Amino acid sequence: MDPQPSGGPLRLFTTCPQSRGDLYPDYVASVVEAARWSEDVGCEGMLVYTDNGIVDPWLVSQVILQNTRRICPLIAVQPIYMHPYTVAKMIASFGYLHRRRIYLNMLAGGFKNDLLALGDTTPHDDRYLRTTEYTQIVRALLEGRGPVTFEGKYYTLRNCRMTPPLDPALFPGILISGSSPAGVEAARAIGGVAIKYPKPPGEEQETPRQAGVECGFRVGIVARDSDGDAWRVARERFPEDRKGQITQQLAMKVSDSHWHKQLAARDPAVPEDSPYWLGPFHNYSTFCPYLVGSHERVAKELAGYLQAGFRTLVLDIPPAEEDLRHTVRAFDLARRGAGI
């Protein structure tokens, strides 16, 4: 799978397993396994999460680079964790050591309690302004057009140069949440892809692309030969969980995330003949909508997003290689259905 549609490349990312639950001490093996599955089916990259409760995403990305040939880590970058110079240095070092490209998933928020634990009380929209400054500095250092001087509200640099320089062919792709107006404006300012947690495609009346910003979306997928088989697998994987529902409700009360509130406000019940499912989200099992159904039914829904202008898809964590292959089969049908 190597599509190049009009209006920009079509990119498919998976998500790396997290260092939570019962994976330890086999966590490294699970990361390598999922990365190789993703590479084998032709994915562009793999999202590597970051928050206060999991291992460092840069170290996880090093594992991915050492154990694959082509796939690009999509590294979540939390501005309060490290200086933008350090991020640029890590990217340049990966390029020097591995001759590999990476992507950046620029964060403006995160779990609110994580931010408060680190003394960060910056308001929602101001965090996007901070992330914009941060990313502009990273870009300027990696572009290598001379010493970088930057005077902003949050960061200041004086005659700073990146050594070793980054090969321009390895310049990172940049993604950022685009579910709020502040996120869309940040995407425009940094030249990034605005990622949404989408509504059903028929309800996506306005997309970041209409504002002149490249856009993408994040969903999980359970696809099988028939709708019945897919829903059986989905409900076995994500059963009703009252404890999880309570946790989700508590999380929503302390969250200032636009996408979190948008999804939480939707009815978790599955409309008739719709593959769009929020059960896993409302049970606090994952943080994105799911599409569930036959390959053809899921493909029809995916094609709606592609026709609306979305060009980057970030999938949930793949539980098995077979599951990922079913997903890619539906995705390929969607590309053809959308004429891409």
C-alpha positions in Angstrom: 0.0 0.0 0.0 1.7 3.2 -1.2 -1.1 5.6 -2.3 -0.5 9.1 -3.5 -3.9 10.7 -4.0 -4.5 14.1 -5.4 -4.4 16.8 -2.7 -1.6 15.2 -0.8 -0.3 11.8 0.3 -2.6 9.4 2.1 -0.9 8.2 5.3 -1.9 5.4 7.7 -0.4 5.2 11.2 -1.0 2.6 13.9 -0.4 3.1 17.7 2.3 1.6 19.8 1.3 -0.6 22.8 1.6 1.3 26.1 3.7 0.3 29.1 0.7 -0.4 31.3 -1.2 -3.4 32.6 0.3 -6.9 32.2 2.8 -6.3 29.4 5.8 -6.0 31.6 8.3 -7.7 31.4 7.5 -8.4 27.7 6.9 -4.8 26.8 9.8 -4.4 24.4 8.8 -7.6 22.6 5.3 -6.3 22.2 6.5 -3.0 20.8 8.8 -4.7 18.3 6.0 -7.1 17.2 3.4 -4.4 16.7 5.9 -2.2 14.8 6.8 -5.1 12.4 3.1 -5.9 11.8 2.5 -2.3 11.0 5.5 -2.1 8.7 4.6 -5.4 6.9 1.1 -4.1 5.9 2.6 -0.8 4.6 1.8 1.7 7.3 3.7 5.0 7.3 4.3 5.1 11.0 3.4 4.3 14.6 2.2 6.7 17.2 4.1 6.5 20.5 2.2 8.0 23.4 3.6 10.1 26.2 2.2 11.0 29.7 3.4 11.0 33.3 2.6 7.3 33.8 4.3 5.5 30.9 7.9 5.1 29.7 9.7 7.7 27.7 8.5 7.8 24.0 12.0 8.7 22.7 13.4 5.5 24.2 10.5 3.5 22.8 11.1 5.0 19.4 14.7 4.0 19.6 13.5 0.4 20.0 11.3 0.8 17.0 14.1 2.2 14.8 16.5 -0.6 15.8 14.1 -3.4 15.0 12.4 -2.2 11.7 13.6 -1.1 8.3 11.3 1.7 7.2 8.4 2.6 9.6 8.5 6.0 11.2 7.9 6.6 14.9 5.2 9.3 15.4 6.5 10.6 18.7 4.2 12.5 21.1 5.9 15.7 22.2 4.7 17.3 25.5 6.3 20.8 25.7 6.5 20.9 29.5 8.7 17.8 29.4 11.7 19.1 27.5 13.1 22.2 25.8 12.5 22.6 22.1 16.2 22.5 21.5 16.3 19.0 23.0 13.6 17.8 20.7 15.4 19.1 17.7 18.6 17.5 18.9 16.9 14.2 19.3 15.5 14.3 15.8 18.8 15.3 14.3 20.5 12.6 16.2 18.1 9.9 15.0 18.7 11.1 11.5 22.5 10.9 12.0 22.4 7.5 13.7 19.7 5.7 11.8 19.1 7.6 8.5 15.4 7.4 9.3 12.6 10.0 9.3 10.3 10.5 12.3 7.0 12.3 12.8 6.0 14.5 15.7 2.6 14.5 17.4 2.7 17.9 19.1 0.6 18.1 22.3 -1.0 21.2 23.7 -2.7 19.4 26.6 -2.7 15.9 28.0 -4.2 14.6 31.2 -5.0 17.7 33.3 -3.7 16.0 36.5 -0.4 15.3 34.8 -0.1 19.0 33.9 -1.0 20.2 37.4 1.5 17.7 38.9 4.2 19.5 37.0 3.0 22.9 38.0 1.4 23.8 34.7 -1.8 25.8 34.9 -1.7 27.4 31.4 -5.2 27.8 30.0 -6.3 25.6 27.0 -5.9 28.1 24.2 -2.7 29.5 25.6 -1.2 26.0 25.6 -1.8 25.9 21.8 0.1 29.2 21.5 3.0 27.7 23.5 3.0 24.6 21.4 3.1 26.8 18.3 6.1 28.7 19.5 7.7 25.4 20.5 7.2 23.8 17.1 8.4 26.9 15.2 11.7 26.7 17.1 12.1 23.0 16.4 11.4 23.7 12.7 13.9 26.6 12.5 16.7 24.6 14.2 16.2 21.6 11.9 15.9 23.7 8.7 19.5 24.7 9.3 19.5 28.0 7.5 21.8 29.6 10.1 21.8 30.5 13.8 18.3 30.7 15.2 17.3 33.7 17.3 13.7 33.6 18.7 11.9 35.9 21.0 8.4 34.7 22.0 6.0 34.7 24.9 7.2 31.3 26.2 10.7 30.7 24.7 13.8 32.7 23.8 16.8 31.6 21.8 20.0 33.5 20.9 22.2 32.5 17.9 21.4 28.8 18.4 22.6 26.2 15.8 21.8 22.6 15.4 24.7 20.2 15.1 24.7 17.6 13.6 22.5 19.1 10.9 19.5 17.2 9.7 19.4 15.9 6.1 16.4 17.8 4.6 15.1 14.5 3.2 14.6 13.4 6.8 12.7 16.5 8.0 9.9 15.4 10.3 6.2 15.4 9.5 4.1 17.2 12.1 0.7 16.4 13.5 -1.4 18.2 16.1 -4.9 17.9 17.6 -7.4 19.8 15.4 -10.6 19.3 17.3 -10.8 22.9 18.6 -10.4 26.3 16.8 -7.2 26.9 18.6 -5.9 23.5 17.4 -6.7 24.3 13.8 -5.0 27.7 14.0 -1.9 26.0 15.5 -1.8 23.5 12.7 -1.9 26.3 10.2 0.9 28.2 12.0 3.3 25.3 12.2 2.5 23.7 8.8 1.1 20.6 10.5 -1.7 18.1 10.0 -4.8 18.8 12.2 -6.0 15.5 13.6 -9.7 15.1 14.7 -11.6 12.5 16.7 -14.4 12.5 14.1 -18.1 12.4 14.1 -19.7 10.0 11.7 -18.7 11.2 8.2 -22.2 12.4 7.3 -22.0 14.9 10.2 -18.5 16.2 9.4 -19.9 19.3 7.7 -16.8 21.4 8.3 -13.2 20.0 8.2 -9.9 21.7 8.9 -9.2 21.3 5.1 -11.9 23.9 4.4 -9.8 26.3 6.5 -6.8 25.6 4.3 -5.2 23.1 6.7 -4.3 19.5 5.9 -6.4 17.2 8.1 -6.6 13.7 9.4 -8.6 11.6 11.9 -8.2 9.0 14.6 -10.4 5.9 14.9 -10.2 2.3 15.9 -11.4 -0.4 13.5 -12.8 -3.9 13.9 -13.5 -5.3 10.5 -14.3 -8.9 9.5 -16.0 -10.8 6.6 -19.4 -10.0 8.0 -21.0 -7.4 10.3 -22.0 -10.1 12.8 -18.4 -11.5 13.1 -17.1 -8.0 13.5 -19.5 -7.0 16.3 -18.9 -10.3 18.1 -15.2 -9.6 18.2 -15.7 -5.9 19.1 -18.0 -6.7 22.1 -15.7 -9.4 23.3 -12.8 -7.1 23.2 -14.6 -4.1 24.7 -17.3 -5.4 27.1 -19.5 -3.2 29.2 -17.5 -1.9 32.2 -19.3 0.1 34.9 -16.1 0.9 36.6 -14.7 2.2 33.4 -17.8 4.3 32.7 -17.5 6.0 36.1 -13.8 6.7 35.5 -14.7 8.2 32.1 -17.3 10.5 33.7 -14.8 11.6 36.4 -12.1 12.2 33.7 -14.6 14.4 31.7 -15.2 16.6 34.8 -11.6 17.6 35.1 -10.8 17.7 31.3 -10.7 20.9 29.3 -10.1 19.0 26.1 -12.5 19.9 23.3 -12.4 16.4 21.7 -13.0 14.7 25.0 -16.1 16.8 25.7 -17.3 16.3 22.1 -17.1 12.5 22.2 -18.5 12.3 25.8 -21.6 14.3 24.8 -22.6 11.8 22.2 -25.0 8.9 22.8 -23.0 5.7 23.2 -25.9 3.7 21.7 -25.2 2.3 18.2 -27.7 3.7 15.6 -29.3 1.1 13.4 -27.0 0.2 10.4 -24.2 2.4 11.6 -20.6 1.1 12.2 -19.7 4.2 14.3 -19.3 3.0 18.0 -18.3 4.9 21.1 -18.7 2.0 23.5 -14.9 1.6 24.1 -14.6 5.4 24.7 -17.4 5.5 27.2 -16.1 2.5 29.0 -12.7 4.2 29.3 -11.1 1.4 27.3 -9.6 3.7 24.7 -9.7 7.3 23.5 -11.2 7.3 20.1 -14.4 6.3 18.2 -14.5 2.8 16.6 -15.8 1.6 13.2 -17.2 -1.9 13.4 -18.6 -4.1 10.6 -17.8 -6.0 7.5 -14.9 -4.9 5.4 -17.3 -3.3 2.9 -19.4 -1.5 5.5 -16.3 -0.1 7.3 -14.8 0.9 3.9 -18.0 2.8 3.0 -17.6 4.8 6.3 -13.9 5.4 5.8 -14.5 6.5 2.2 -16.8 9.2 3.6 -13.9 10.7 5.6 -11.6 10.5 2.6 -14.1 12.2 0.4 -14.4 15.0 3.0 -10.7 15.7 2.6 -9.1 13.7 5.4 -5.8 12.3 4.3 -4.1 11.0 7.5 -5.6 8.1 9.5 -4.2 7.2 13.0 -5.5 3.8 14.2 -5.8 2.5 17.7 -3.3 -0.1 19.1 -3.5 -3.3 17.0 -4.2 -6.3 19.2 -3.0 -8.8 16.6 -1.5 -9.0 13.2 -4.7 -10.5 11.8 -6.7 -7.6 13.1 -4.4 -5.1 11.4 -4.7 -7.0 8.1 -8.5 -6.9 8.3 -8.2 -3.1 8.9 -5.9 -2.5 5.9 -8.2 -4.6 3.7 -11.1 -2.2 4.6 -8.9 0.8 4.1 -7.8 -0.3 0.7 -11.5 -0.8 -0.3 -12.2 2.7 1.0 -9.5 4.2 -1.1 -10.9 2.6 -4.2 -14.5 3.7 -3.2 -13.3 7.3 -2.7 -11.5 7.2 -6.1 -8.1 7.6 -4.5 
